[in-house]
Amino acid sequence: MEFNRRNFIRSASVLAALSLSEIQSLSARQMIKTDGKTVAEDDEAYWQNVRQMFPLTKDWTYLNNGTFGPSPYPVIEAVKNSMLDADQLGNYGSYEATMPKIAKFVGANDDEIALTHNVTEGINIACWGVPLKKGDEVIVTTHEHVGNAAPWMNRMKVHGIVLKKYTPASTAAETLNRIAALINKNTRAIATPHIPCTQGQVLPIKDICKLAKDKGLFALVDGAHGAGMMHLDLHDMGCDTYASCCHKWMLGPKGTGFLYVRKEFQDTLQAFYSGGGTADDKWDIMTNPVSIGGYAQSAHRYFGGTQANGLYAGVNASIDFIETIGLTNIHNRIKSLGKYTQNRLLEFGDKIELLTPTEDISRCAVNGFKIKDVDYKKFYDTCAENKIRIRMVPENGINCLRVSTHIYNNTGEVDKLIDLIKKSIS
Ligand SMILES: Cc1ncc(COP(=O)(O)O)c(C=O)c1O
């Protein structure tokens, strides 16, 4: 809804039902429009208006966008309105508009996007569909989230594939060397995160995909943190698949995601799940013999059945919200908050071990760190007691703490965390 004086009065009864912060967000909505102009990373007045668009409580400091991104009011309204529309009028509604919208957002074609519920689902479609046999090797990292570890370990158990692991290095060049050193005649795929969940390092994904292609390997990316954190051009990236979600950096409804499958790869990546939407119109159970037909001529072959139309209306609204501010403005702001966090952590000298590289191309909005002589679980509890949400990283024995900041955050919130670290080590 556009906010102007006339519809403000007309909507008085609707407004009566809204909280003060929701009303503030309606007026803030006009103030966050940039009309394509650049907003400075440190224009705190502008970013404070953006903050008002979120129902996040002021009692807590939320520094955990890497787990999920809180949605702004327009997203929540879109979900609510779409559900009301269906439930009042009996409209089934439609999710169809979401695929082209996501496609445009990530530099793909409309027929290359499958809708999923989360990253894990997209990774499973890619992992189980890619042709591999016993003894074939797949390269992963020692920094996997369970969502990109469990499917491959399961395939190892069921089909006898072999997993080879690399640890991301502090520079992009060294990371590439480590991956290249693992490739041999049995290697079939590189199944790497774009940005690991552990310390948020931005891996040189375009170079990794190029390496995969040069060696004739499949390039299958866990893109949990890519969409919404930075501009994506998946064609240019050169991956075969990219599994992401709308519920982290895109700030969309929880339980929404997508899988990009490169058009030319769709006949190689076997679809195992079928139902409404997955087949072409030649499937016919009434013919004798039954006509098998083929798959949908798009990534729709990978998902089917009834969809959560209300949630996809929310995804559409989240892309609109991001575009109202501008993805470049968002990226610059969150990268600068990430840098601010790094700088403040580095002030502690050898009392803090920063696990995220400081190299410009290898960092963005997430930082992982350890506090010398302080148990990470204990500090996590201290944060919770002081109403600061961060994430513990027990994955793969890394045992660190993770801070992730989005556009609703500010440097003052990072300072609160820094003050708590100071108290913990003094
Ligand atoms: C790198 C990475 N991969 C996969 C996942 C799994 O995501 P989802 O819960 O959407 O399946 C996450 C979630 O935090 C993640 O950070």
The ligand as an SDF file (V2000), in Angstrom:
LIG
                    3D

 16 16  0  0  0  0  0  0  0  0999 V2000
   26.0030  -22.4290    4.8880 C   0  0  0  0  0  0  0  0  0  0  0  0
   24.6510  -23.0150    5.2170 C   0  0  0  0  0  0  0  0  0  0  0  0
   24.2060  -24.0350    4.4840 N   0  0  0  0  0  0  0  0  0  0  0  0
   22.9940  -24.5810    4.7030 C   0  0  0  0  0  0  0  0  0  0  0  0
   22.1730  -24.1070    5.6900 C   0  0  0  0  0  0  0  0  0  0  0  0
   20.8230  -24.7240    5.8960 C   0  0  0  0  0  0  0  0  0  0  0  0
   19.8190  -23.7890    5.6050 O   0  0  0  0  0  0  0  0  0  0  0  0
   18.2920  -24.1350    5.7540 P   0  0  0  0  0  0  0  0  0  0  0  0
   17.9930  -24.1780    7.2120 O   0  0  0  0  0  0  0  0  0  0  0  0
   17.5860  -23.0470    5.0350 O   0  0  0  0  0  0  0  0  0  0  0  0
   18.0660  -25.4540    5.1270 O   0  0  0  0  0  0  0  0  0  0  0  0
   22.5910  -23.0260    6.4880 C   0  0  0  0  0  0  0  0  0  0  0  0
   21.7460  -22.4960    7.5690 C   0  0  0  0  0  0  0  0  0  0  0  0
   22.1240  -21.7300    8.4020 O   0  0  0  0  0  0  0  0  0  0  0  0
   23.8760  -22.4790    6.2420 C   0  0  0  0  0  0  0  0  0  0  0  0
   24.3370  -21.4530    6.9730 O   0  0  0  0  0  0  0  0  0  0  0  0
  1  2  1  0
  2  3  1  0
  2 15  2  0
  3  4  2  0
  4  5  1  0
  5  6  1  0
  5 12  2  0
  6  7  1  0
  7  8  1  0
  8  9  2  0
  8 10  1  0
  8 11  1  0
 12 13  1  0
 12 15  1  0
 13 14  2  0
 15 16  1  0
M  END
$$$$
